[in-house]
Amino acid sequence: MRISTTQLFGLNVQQMNNQQSELAQLYQQIASGQAISTPSDNPLGASQAVQLSMQASELSQYTSNQSTALTSLHAEDSTLSSVSNVLQSVNTQLVHAGDASLSDTNRGAIAQDLIGLKNQLLGLANANDGQGNYLFAGFQTTSQPFSTNAAGTVTYNGDTGVRSIQVTSSHQVAVSDSGASVFLSVAAVGTTSISAGSASNTGTGVVGTVSTLNASNPANQDKYTITFAGSGASSTYTITDNTTGTTSAAQPYSAGSAITLGGQSVSITGAPAAGDTFTVTPATQAGTDIFSSIDAAIAALQTPVVGTAGSANLSNSLSTAMQKVQNAMNNVVTVQASVGGREQELQALQTVTQNSSLQTQSNLSDLTQINLTSTISKYTMTQYALQAAQQGFVKIQGMSLFNYIN
């Protein structure tokens, strides 16, 4: 096949142009460190790079969300530990107040200590996460959840909302618990019914704590009233199930003997007077506001004790308060255990997300960044090839038949 001079020149020029274009592209890659500068460099690779970049950005956001969630949960966990300590101090003071040798003045001093502990508890209930968001306000994070009126009664101003943060593409984690669930509730498991004596009792009967005999007995959810009649050896009592409206036949009273109420029992000591009443109420119905429970104990301690009946009423009040505090402590421990579980979950997710992020960045780097040694080597080889082509073209360009005609 005959190749004309024009074709020969065109082929050589085209080859040199291609080499110069490749050389320029290689130089640009060396200068930028990127294998893909424009989608046209590698359309498939560019598409994959976009997807990997989006995935990396998403993982980065989840990492940030996980850190934010963990910070909030750490703050709540620490605050709940302090709440447990305060409630333990309250319980200790209530036990001390039950010392029969104390005077009204001594009990008044204990009441002042309880007021201080209540204020500490109120401060913890209004704690924030360090960023101005109240921990126990529900969704009302910028409003103080608990306030005190002129009478000293604590009121909850938040809601029952639970804030959550998206920590993976398919999972959210709760980063808060409402003040209602922490300070105004009792746990569904591990609580006992509350026994109490009427403030109008005139005898010396003191009710004990409730013992659970059969936790699965549905009658444990009923409220009971124990009413006494007669006195001395002829003292009797009846049991009224206020939920069903039934009343048992009168039974003889024996101080300290167990009185069965469904799947639970309670004992009463001392000598109740005719007309004295005692109640046993499920924990969820007996008043679950811990602030109100402390207020009731303070009021009982500030009331002068008159006679044996007054001592019995004080003992009943303190016993009731201690039972409620114990249930409140159990509730706080339950909430704190839930917080701890969420913390562990987030720490595990952080590890998984970090590994995924590193892998994604590695894949993106492999796709978009050059191997500098290999690229420089290829650049040098292309440069030599271009120089050889240019030198060869110069010689071909100088070839002519007329050079051999004399």
Secondary structure, DSSP 8 states (H G I E B T S, - for coil): ----HHHHHHHHHHHHHHHHHHHHHHHHHHHH-BS-SSGGG-HHHHHHHHHHHHHHHHHHHHHHHHHHHHHHHHHHHHHHHHHHHHHHHHHHHHHHHT-TT--HHHHHHHHHHHHHHHHHHHHHHT-B-SSS-BTTSTT-TTS-SEEE-TT--EEE-S-S---EEEEETTEEEE----HHHHHS---SSS---EEEE-TT--S--EE---EES-TT-GGGGS-EEEEEES-GGG-EEEEEETTTTEE---EE--TT-EEEETTEEEEEES---TT-EEEEE-GGGS---HHHHHHHHHHHHHS---HHHHHHHHHHHHHHHHHHHHHHHHHHHHHHHHHHHHHHHHHHHHHHHHHHHHHHHHHHHHHHB--HHHHHHHHHHHHHHHHHHHHHHHHHHH--GGGG--
